[in-house]
Amino acid sequence: MVKHNGFVNVDYQLRYHFGINPDELDDEEWAIAIAALEKIRKEESGEKRK
């Protein structure tokens, strides 16, 4: 599995937070998962919702 460094981080975060294998996601599921991760990151950092 060779991925760009940014995608490796996302790959591991999807596995950690959601317990899913990102390689099994289609494009729409990948986009939904990325959006959920971004929301989690904001909430964990204490950033206010926009």
N, C-alpha and C positions, 0 to 999 in steps of 0.2 A: 504494500500500500504506500505509494508515493504521492504526497499531497503537498500543496503549498503550506508553509508554516501556519498561517492564519487558519487554514482549514483543518490542520491537525488539531489545533486547540479546540475548534468547534466540534470536531469529531469526538474528542475525549469528553467534552462537556455534554454532548448529547448522550453519550454512554453513561456518564456519571449522574446527571440530573434526571434523565428519562429512562435509562436502562434499555435503550434501543440501539440497534446497529444502523448507523447512518448509511451504510452501503445498500441497505434494503429500502431506502426512501426514494420515492419518485420526486420530481422537481417541486411539485406543489407541497408535498409533505416536508421536504427539506426547507422550503421558504417559511412554512408555518413554525417549524422547530427553531429556526434561526430567530424569528420574531419573538418566540417564547423565551429563548435564551437572553435576548437583549432586554426583555422586560425583567427577567430574574436579575440580571446584572445591575440594572438601574435600582431595583428594589433593595438589593443587597448593599449597594453603595450609599443608600439613603437619599438618592437623587429624587427630587419631586417629579410626580407624573406630569406629563405635558398633554 
